[in-house]
Amino acid sequence: MAAEHADPEKIMDVIAFGGGAAGVGVSLILKDLGIRRFGILEKHDLGASFRRWPKEMRFITPVFFANAFGLSDLNAVNTATSPADFNGNEHPWGQDYANDLTAVAAHYKLPLVTRCEVQETSKRAGGFQPNMNCALCGCRKAISMRISPAAGSPGQPRAGPWSFASGAI
């Protein structure tokens, strides 16, 4: 089961830039809050930065399912699951974690557009307009009331502020 394909041509309440842990986590919160018009735009595939980890690299912090005891997993993107549920491994590899993110996005039917690079974002009355290049659907523009810049690999942090950050969530 795949995640739902978002339609960025519609006016959205929130667009998350990035399909990693932050983008999936923010989208789950939006869904829990009852916000229906949201989507994730991902430059590559869901969890791409984790898929690029060297195969020897694993999580340092252990993943564990202790929700029944009131303890949430530090590495989980929501309170209902843990990467340990999906991977059965206390210290998952990047590929494992990316597969977990993909399974969570599919299970919760998160609206997602992959292979969609946001090239720039401009403020406009009532929100933002990301200009993008989407390889799969050909979309070029979107309109959103709010944006969540959940993009970037920890190995390549962004130096400096986002030019549109004053209205980001």
N, C-alpha and C positions, 0 to 999 in steps of 0.2 A: 504494500500500500504506500503510495507516495503522498507527500504533502500536497495540499491544494495549490493550484496555480493562482497567484494573486493577479488582479487586473489593475495595474498601476495607472491606466488611463482614467479610472474613476477618481473622484475626489475622496481622499482617505483622511481619517482622523489622525492616524499615526503611521509613519513608515520607519521601520528599523533598517538602517544601513548596515548590513553584515549578517551573515548566517552562521555565526559561531555561537558560543555559549551565551554571550550577552544578548545577541539578537533573538535567539530562541527563548531565552529566559524572559526578556521584556515582552515578547509576543504572548507567552503563556500568561503573564500578569495581565496584559491587555484583555485577553480572552476571558480570564477569571473576573475582570471588572465589567464584563458585558459590552466592551467596545467591539463593534462588528467590522467597522471599516478600517482595517489595518493590514499591513503586509510587510514582508521581509524582502529586501533587495540584496542579492548576494552576487558579488563579482565572479566567483568561481562556482563551486558546488558547496552544499551545506557542510560545514565543518572542515573546509579546505585547509585552514592553517594547521589544524590537528593532523590532517592526512599528510602534511609535508614534514612532520616531525621525523628525525632519524629513527630507524627501526629499533635502535637500542634505547631510545629515550622513553621513559615511563613517568607517570605521575609520582611525585614525591609524597604528597598527602594521600593517605589511603581512602578508598571509597568503601562505604559500608551502608547497609540499610538498617537504620535504627529509628525510623520514623515512628514505629509502634511504641517506642520508649520516649517519644517527645524530642528526639535528637535528629536534626536533619543533616544530610550529607553535605559537607562543605563543597563538594564538587558537583552537586546536583543542580539542575536548572529549574527544578520545581520541588515542591514539598511532598509530592505523591510518589516520587520514584527516586532511584539512585542509579548511577552507572553500574553499580554492583549487580542490580537486578538483571541488566541486559548482558553484561560482560562476564559476570561470575569471576571477577579478578580484582584483587584488592588494590593493585597498582597498574591501572590500564595503560596501554600504549596509546599514542595519539590516534591511530586508526580505529582502535576500539572505541575511544571517546567520540570520534566523529560518527561512527556507526550508531552509537547511543543517541546522539543529537538527531540524527536522521530518523531513527525509530520514534523518538519523542515527537518530532515535528509531524511525522505521518500519523501517529496515534491521535494526536490532538487536532489534526487537519489544519495545521497552520498555513495561512496563505503565503506563498513563497514564489519569487521569481529568481531563478538562478541564471548565471552567465549574463548578468545585467550590471554593467559598470556605471556607477554614478560619477559623472565627469565634473559636475559642478552643481551647486545649489544656490538659488537666489531667493531672497525674501520677496514676498508679494503680499498684497492686501489679504489679510485673513490666513496667512500661512506661508508655505514654502513651495518652490517649484524645482525639484531635482531634474536636471537634464541628464539623460543617460543613453547608453548604447546597449540594448538588449539583443544578444545574439539569437536567442530562441524565439522571442515573440515580436521583435522589431519595434518595441516601444521606444519612444524618444523623450516623452515628458510625463510627469506626474504632478499632482497637486495634493498637498497634505497640510493639515492644520498644524501638526507637530511632527518633529522628526526625532529619532533616537540614533545618534551616531555610535553604533555598536560594532564598528569596523576596525580592522587592523590586527596585525599579528603582534604578540608580545615581543617577538624577536625583531620587529621593525616598528618601534613606537613612533607615533607622530610627534614631531617637535613643534610646539607652538599651538595656539588655539585654533579651533574651527572658525571659519569666517562667519558662520551662521549660528554660533552656539548660544546666542542670547535667547532664542526661542526653542532650543532643543530640550528634550526631557531626559 
